[in-house]
Amino acid sequence: GLNLTNIQGDIVIGQSKRHETFLFFSIVDATSFKSKLRRKILPLVTNAGQMLKNETQPNTLVNIAFSQTGLTALGITDNLNDTAFHAGQLANAQTLGDPRTTHWVPAFTTGKIHGVFLLASDTTAHVDATLKTVTTALGASIKQAYSLQAAARPGNQEGHEHFGFLDGISNPAIQGFDDTPLPGQASVPTGEILLGEQNDNQIRPDWAKDGSFLVFRQLQQLVPEFHKYLTDNPIVEPHLTRAQGADLLGARMIGRWPSGAPVFLSPLADDPKLGADVHRNNNFTYAAPNNATLCPFNAHIRKNRPRADLGTDAKNPHHIVRGSIPYGPEVTPGEASSQTTRVERGMAFVAYQSNIVAGFQFLQQTWLNNPNFFIKNTTGFDPVVGANHGAARWSEGNLDPTNPTRNFTLVNDFVISRGGEYFFSPSLSAIADKLSA
Ligand code: N7H
């Protein structure tokens, strides 16, 4: 089995969090940082074993990860063998279809973000107290470059992202960690998520074993604009009201209803019981290949995991473990009535994989942003997260079941990249033996 006490806790658990602060830092004094990392930070780092039992869970999860420039600042010269990680996310902006890096949070464009702390807890008081402990411990050895406070949405929207859809349903089960996948859940070889484990076929330094690459993206969501688009372009069917037709278009764009119920199993209306039932809400394969009546080809979840469309999960080693959380306030009444975003909100997107090129980058570039995936001229961009450098996105894909070739050219993006960075989340022994002193 896996040595869970050596693996950072956010990677394999995919646990939902109420509050999370991302503290991005630059290393100012590497010698001092290394010694403080060893003596003061390492004892605070939460491992996966701890997360499994209530009694051993800390008040605040503490995880730490380093960018390539961060490893370099620490004097590490070993090649982790991931070209995307090595180059950094800024160099990838074009490949990812980002509109312009002028939308990026300035700190992500400097190349000076060396690392990130993930601090997650049930309360902001716990997060803030731990933040203080960490920054006090590291003192002048680091400089804060940027931070983002994220939180679950209030009330019955907890667990839902800002567009209103339940998130965190379909994460892969990692072999050796979770060998009893739920119906429809992908079971992936350990090495697809953790470096140096089975099916990670890259050459890695020994100390990289049981670490994982962490992709961070700050993805702004234009929520009133998304809802305006749905309201203005409903699917028209005799038995649907205009509002129901708008909801149906939204559900078909995602592939799930707000409750999480998949449109493939519940094509015309939401089914909250189905959405909440973990034994049923992921149990489908799109198994009438090349059929988009029930679920559009370009629905967000179908583009991200085509299931039987492309054979088996094993044939498509492009799985990621998502640990994302919303950031920013609820839509204000003024924003809702003017149908215009005035305050930034979105998703602090977190994805783990052993290979960024085959994981996040592949999904974004080769599937979401590729209008010809997987049937030429019939699919279009992912209508929600697909990106075309800010240009209009052709998005047919049978979004409208009454009119499969209805053209939904999306002139404006609903999700705008504000940038991010690629990190490596090392094992605890790597922190002890290689990264600290
Ligand atoms: Fe997505 N959304 O509400 O639109 N995503 N996503 N995602 N996403 C999923 O099944 C969303 C983004 C994946 O196994 C659900 O857990 C939003 C990026 C994958 O069937 C919802 C943003 C990438 C899956 C959303 C966003 C992915 C998935 C359904 C950005 C990768 C699982 C809940 C603001 C490049 C697919 C669930 C499967 C599901 C939304 C971003 C990937 C509701 C708002 C950038 C692999």
Residues whose N, C-alpha, C, O or C-beta is under 5 A from the ligand:
A	BS01	N7H	E161 F163 F165 L166 D167 G168 I169 S170 L219 I254 I301 N304 R305 M347 F360 L363 Q364 V384 V385 V415
